[in-house]
Amino acid sequence: MTTSLQDGQSAASRAAARDSPLAAQVCGAAQGRGDAHDLAPAPWLHARALLPLPDGTRGCAADRRKKKDLDVPEMPSIPNPFPELCCSPFTSVLSADLFPKANSRKKQVIKVYSEDETSRALDVPSDITARDVCQLLILKNHYIDDHSWTLFEHLPHIGVERTIEDHELVIEVLSNWGIEEENKLYFRKNYAKYEFFKNPMMFLSSSTYPEIHGFLHAKEQGKKSWKKIYFFLRRSGLYFSTKGTSKEPRHLQFFSEFGNSDIYVSLAGKKKHGAPTNYGFCFKPNKAGGPRDLKMLCAEEEQSRTCWVTAIRLLKYGMQLYQNYMHPYQGRSGCSSQSISPMRSISENSLVAMDFSGQKSRVIENPTEALSVAVEEGLAWRKKGCLRLGTHGSPTASSQSSATNMAIHRSQPWFHHKISRDEAQRLIIQQGLVDGVFLVRDSQSNPKTFVLSMSHGQKIKHFQIIPVEDDGEMFHTLDDGHTRFTDLIQLVEFYQLNKGVLPCKLKHYCARIAL
């Protein structure tokens, strides 16, 4: 016995109708022959229509429905307001599109270290930027945001690190790390990150567009030897001359490009790579991490290295770097300028001399008068020695709480107890060779004195703070006793407002933070 296709479809429809009227509607719509009743959505059905009918009433109900259809004139077809229900009877009636989509931002746990090797784990989304991570740590630790906080990528197996630009995605940086590599993310200040935009003449010798070129030591590929070559920086990459200092195109040979590689600063070039100086930097491909893949270079001094690295960053990122500087709160993870109010920094131009001796305060506009007031205040400071320290570790006789005052300067963030000269230089270089970056430390040569280490002209200078005695009281001085201070806090506060014998004012202190 054979059955036509149409009869088979009708039988399937009848079987579906017996099981569920809703399934019948879906089957009829899928076959393209449903009327207004077939296309009616499920919410419009009466509750009784969804209940199974007794066996004896199925035929009567069908006859009554047929008779009613013959009496009612033909109605135009009604568009189906739920096209998602027009699907195969074998698929689910409730489509996934009817439900709200879940948040597609995946999260990942990252660990960030500080300079004292304390760390903090953060659960961050996949599209978080380096600036957003810094902002998150600033808020969690209640730090002052002066736009100098930076995230660093540290690769200890090859002894290099780099500044992760504010717009870079942190998860993408981590995806380039090898499984067995013990790489770290560091969170600290970098005052030199955007110093080029604040003080371009610090890097350029003229006001015209710079042409960066000069001698650099380059490590020969696959060898331990270094060779001094003349390099030229172009927008398309870094080139070197095969004939002296010739700029002719036929003498220029390609060395490295910027698109698929990052610029790193060498931390221990002499020890790890046999570099002739400590001012090394290198190009490392994004997807490779072995020492053989590095293109090592070495400058003669820190100023030259800073100039090369800054120029390469500008050519690599272009306008994006300037936008990071101008709009530091543009991020992807919600840390925007609408939700965070930046902390306004105090510039030296906003400081004015004030006179509070009268009933009303006034601004001292005469420079001579302002200088005399400053001298009078300095003399007044000297007389307040009853609660001050004398020499290093030896309080004065007039001190009433010597145990507390002996350690008063040790609680300051700019003071570093018993660190070496090399360690002080390393800290200042890490936080940027910007004019006015400083710290105070114990002197290794003389246990009764201190040393002020500071940066100026991209060089680090050291000034000895010596004790002097006057009328039985001990003071600290930087200029052989001409200007004397009863403790280190007073000395630092004075030179933050006055240049004095220093090459510039003290602006940014180096501090070791804890996360």
N, C-alpha and C positions, 0 to 999 in steps of 0.2 A: 504494500500500500504506500503510495507516494503522496507527499504533501507539498503544496507550493510554498515559496518563500514568504508570500504575503500572509498565508495561513499560519506559518510558523511565527511570524512577528505578532499576529493577532493573538495567538496562543500565549506567547510570552507576555503580552500586555495584560491579558486576562489573568495570568498567573500572578503577575506583579500586583494587579488590583486586588486580588484575593489576599495577598500578604500585607500590603500597605497601600492606601490611596496615595500617599506622598510619592512612593516609588513609581506608581502609575503615572503620575504627572510628569516625573523626570523622564520616564521611558517615552511617553508621548511627545514631549518636547524634543528629545533626542532624535525621534523618527521624523519630526517635522510635520506632524498632522494633528497637533493639539488645538482645541478651540479655546474660547475664553475661560472655560472651567479648567482646562488642562494647564493653562499658563498662570492660573491664580497662585500666588505665593503661599507657602505653608502657613504664615501667620494669619492669613485670611480664613483658613479652614475652621469650621466649628469643631469644638472638642469632640463631639460625638462622631464626626467623620473619621477621626483617627483611630476609633475603636474597631476591632474586628466584628463583622456582622454575623449573626447566627446563620447556620446553613440554610434554614428554611426561608429566610427573608431576602436572600441575595437576588433571586429571580424577580420577586415582586418589586424590589427597589429598582432593578434595571428596567422593568416595564414602565414603571411610573416616570423614570427619567427620560425614556424614549418618547413617551406620549407628550411630556412637557416640552421636549425639544421640537416636536412637530407643531405645537400650537404657537410657540414664540417665534416671531420673524427673525431672520438671520441678522446677527449683530456683527459689526466690523471687529476685526481682530485687535486685541489690546496689546500694546508692546509690553514685553516682559520686563518688569522693573528689577528683576534679579537674574541677569544673564549668567551669573556664576553657577546657578542651579542647573543650567542646561549642559549637562555633562553625561558621560557614560553611566549606566546603572551600576557598573562595577567599581566606580570611583566614589570617594567619600562626598557626601552631600555638602558638608561644611568645609569649604575651601580654606586653605591656610591664609589666603589673602584677606579673609574676613577678620582675622585676629590682628591686633597691633604688633608691629614688628619689634623684636627684641633689640636692645642696644648692641650695635655691632662693634663697639670699641672694646677690644680685648685689653686685659690688664696684665701686667708683668711686674714682678718684684725685682727691684734693683738695689744695690748697696753702694752708698756714697761715703767716702772717707774724708776726714779732715787732716790737717797737717800734723796733729799729734796722734794720728793713726786710730782715733776713735771713729766709729762708723754708725750709720743709720740706714735701716732698710725702709724702702718706700714702695708702696703699691701704686703704680702709675699706669695710665692708659698708653696704648701703642703709639699714639700720635702726639705725645708730649715732647716739647722742645727743651733744649738746654736752659733757656731763660726761664721756662715754667718750673723746672726742677729747682733752680736757684731761688725763685720766688717762693716756692713751697718750703724750702729749708729756712729762708729768711723769716717767714711767718711762724714756723714751728719753733724756732729758736729765739725769736724776738730780737733779731739783729736790725741794725739801721741800714736801710737800703740806699746806698749811694751810687748804684749802677756799676759798681766795680766787682761785685761777686761773680765768679766765673766757675764753670765746670771744665775740668781738665781730664783728658784721656792719658793715662799713664801705662806704658808698656815696659815693665821691668826686665823682660827677657832680652830686649835689645837696647835698653837704657835710653828711651826717648819718651817725650810727652808733647802734647799739643793742646791749644785752647780749642774747646768745642764751641763753635760759633753759636750765638744765641738762637738762630733760626733752625739749627740742625736738629733732627729727630734723634733722641737718645737711643731708642730701641734699634734704629738702623745702625748706629755706631756700634752697639753691642753685638749686632748680628755679624759683624766682620771679625769678631774675636774668635780665635781657635778654642776648642774645648779644653785643651790642656794648658792654655796660657793663663797665667795669674795676673791678668790685667785689672786695673782699678780705675774708678771714677773718683776724682778729688774735687773738693769744694773749698775754694779759697778766693782771696781777692787778687785781682789783676788790674792795677791802676793804669797799665800801659795798653790795655786792650783797644781803646779808642783814642789814644793820645795823639794819633796822627791828625784826626779831625779837630782836636782842640789846639794843637800846636804844630802845624805842618812844617814850619821852618826848623823845627828840631831835627827833622829828617832830611830836609832838602837844603841844598846850598844856594838855590836861586828860587825866584818866584815862578819860573816857567815850568812847563810840564817836565817832570824828571825823566832822565834817561839813566836807568840803573845799569851800571857796568863796572867791572873792576876785577882784580885778581882774587881768586878763591883756591883753596886747596881741595882737590877732588880725589876721592879714593878710586883707584882703578878697579874695574869690575873683575871679581874673582881673585883679587890680589890683596895683599896687606899693605902695599906701598901707596903713598900719596903723591900727587903731582900738582904743582902750582900752575893754573891755567887762567886765561882771561875770559870772563863770562859776560854775556849780554842778556838782558831780560827783555823779552818781547811779549806781546799779548798772546801769541800762539804757543809760547813756552820759553824754556831756558836754553840758550845756545852758548857754545864756547868757540873761540877762535883757534884754528889749527896753525895760524901763522902770527905769533906775537900778539899784538893788540889790534890787528886788522879787523875792520868792520865790513869788508866786502862780502857779499853773499856767498861767493865761491869758497871763502875761507871759514864760514860759519857752519858748525856742525850741531845737530840737534842733541840735547842732553836729556830733557824731561818735559812733559806737559803737565797741566794743572787739573784737567777735568776728572781724570780717574785716579788721582793720587792726592794725598794730603801732605802738608808741610809740618814737620816735627822738629823740635829742638832737642839736641843731644844733651843728656845730663852728665854723662861720664865718657866723653869721646876719647880721651887719652887712655883710659883704663880698658874700655871695652873694644874700641876700634883702632887704637894706636894713632889717634889724630895728633897733628903737630901742635894744636892749641885746644883750649877748653870751650871755644866758641863755635861749636859745630851745629849743623842742622841737616836735614835729609828729606828726601821725597820717598814716601812709602805708598805703594799701590793699595787701593781700598780693599781688594780681595786677597791680598797676600800679606804674610806677616813674618817671613823668615829674614834673617840678616842678609842673605844673598840677594834679596829683592830690593834692598835699600840702595838709594843713590845718595851717597854721603858727600857732604861738603863741609868746609871749615873756613871761618873768617879769621882775620888777624886780631880783632877786638870786638867787644860787645856792641859798640855802636854800629859797626859794619853789619854784624849779624842781625841786629834789630831792624836795620834799614832793608836788608834783603828779605827777611821774613814778612815784614809789613807790606812791602811792595808786591810780593807774591800773593798775599791774602787779598790785597786790593784787586789784582788782576783776576784772581780766581772767583771772587764773589761779587765784585763790582758794586752796583747800586744797593744790593742787598745788605752789604756791610754798613753802608751809610744809613739805611733805614733802621737797622738794628740800633745804631747809635742815637738816631733822632727819636725813635719810637720804641723804647725798651720794653713796653708792656704788651706788644702785639704777640699773642701766643695762640695756641690751638686748644688748650685744655681748660680754658675758662679763667686763667689768671690775666685779666685784661685791665685796662686803665679804668673801666667803669666800676670794678669791684675793689681796686686797690689804689689808694692815694699815695703817690710817691713822697718820700721824705726829702724836703728841700734842703740842699746842702748849703753851708755857709761859705761864701767866697770871701777872699781878702778884701775885695772892693766894697763889700757891704758893711765893713767895720768902720765906725767913726768914733772920734773922741767925744766923750760926754762929761759934763760937769754936773755933779749931784750935790754940791756943797750948799746951794741955796734952797729956797722953798720950792722952786720949780727947776726941773732939769733943762739943760740947754746943750746944743751942739757947739763944740769948740771949733770954729772955722779957721782961726789963725794958727798956722803950723808951728810958730815959735811958742805960742802959749800951750799948744798940745804937747810939745816936747818937754816944756818945763813941768807940766802936770805929770807926765810919765816919769820924770826924774824924781819928783816928790813921792810918787807912789812907790818907786823902787827903794827910796830911803825908808819909807814906812814899812816896807816888807822886811827890811833888815832888822828893824827893832822888834819884830814879832818872833823872837827866837826862843821863847820860853817853852814852846811845845815842838820845837824843831830838832832835827838831828845835827850832830856835829860831823865828825869824820865818819868814814865807812866803818860801821860796827862800834863806834865810840861816841856815845851821846854826850852832849854838853852838860855842865854842872847845873844849869838852870832848867834842864828837862825834868818834867814831873812824871812822865809816863814813858820811860825810855824803851821798855819792852815792846810797847805798841808802835812807837815812832820809828824804831829801827827797821821795821818791815813795811813802812807806809808806802814806799815806792815799789815794793815787790808786788803789790796788788794791782799795779797799773798795767794795762794791756801792752804798753810799749816797752816794758822792762823785761829783759831776758836774762835770767840768772845763770852765770857761769857757762856761757857759750863761747866758742872760739871765734876767731876773726873770720875763718873760712865759712863757718856755719852762719855767721851774721851776713856775710856777703851772699850766701846761697839764699837765705830768706828774702833779702831785698831784691835779688834778681828774680826770684819766683813771683813776687808780688808786683814787679814792674819797675824798670829803671826810669821812673818819673821824678822830676825835680821835687824834693821835699819828702820823699819816702824815707823813714828813719826808724831806728830803734836805739835803746840804751842798754848796755850790757856791762858786766864786770870786766875790769882790766885783768888780763892774764899776767902781764909783766909787773904790775904794781897792785897788790891786793887792797890798798887804801883808796884807789881811784876808780873811776868809771870811764867808759868810752861811749861817745855818741857816734854811731855809724849812720850815714845818710847818703842819698843819691843826688847827684847834680851833674848835668851834662852827660847823662848816660854813663857816668862813672861813680864808683863808691868811694867816699872819703870818710876818714875816721878822725875824730877830735877827742882829745883826752880831757876829761873833767877832773880837775885837781882840787884838793882841799886847801884852804887858806885860813889863817887864824887872825882874828881881830878882836882886841879887848877881851881875850879869854873865850871867845866864841868861834866856832868853826863854820865856814861857809864853803860853797862849791862855786867854781868859776871856770869859764872857758877862755878868758882873755887875760890871764895873769893877774887876776884880782881887781881889774877895773870895774867889772860887773859881777856882783856876788849874790848868791842865793842860799837861803838857809836849808833847802832840800832840793831833791831832783824834780819833784813835781813843780815847784816854783820855777825852776830853770826851764823845764820843757814848756810850761805855759808862757813864759816870757818870749822864748824864741819861736813860738807859734804865732805870735803877734808882731815880733820884731826880727829883722834879719840879723842885726848885730854883726859879729865877726864871721858869721856863717855865710856861705855863698848864696843861700836863699832861705826863706822861712821854712819851718817844719810844718808839713802839710798832712801827710798820711803816715800813720804808724803801722809797723808790721806787728801783727798779733797772731798767736797760735790759738785758733778756736777749737772748741770741742763740740761734737755733735751728740 
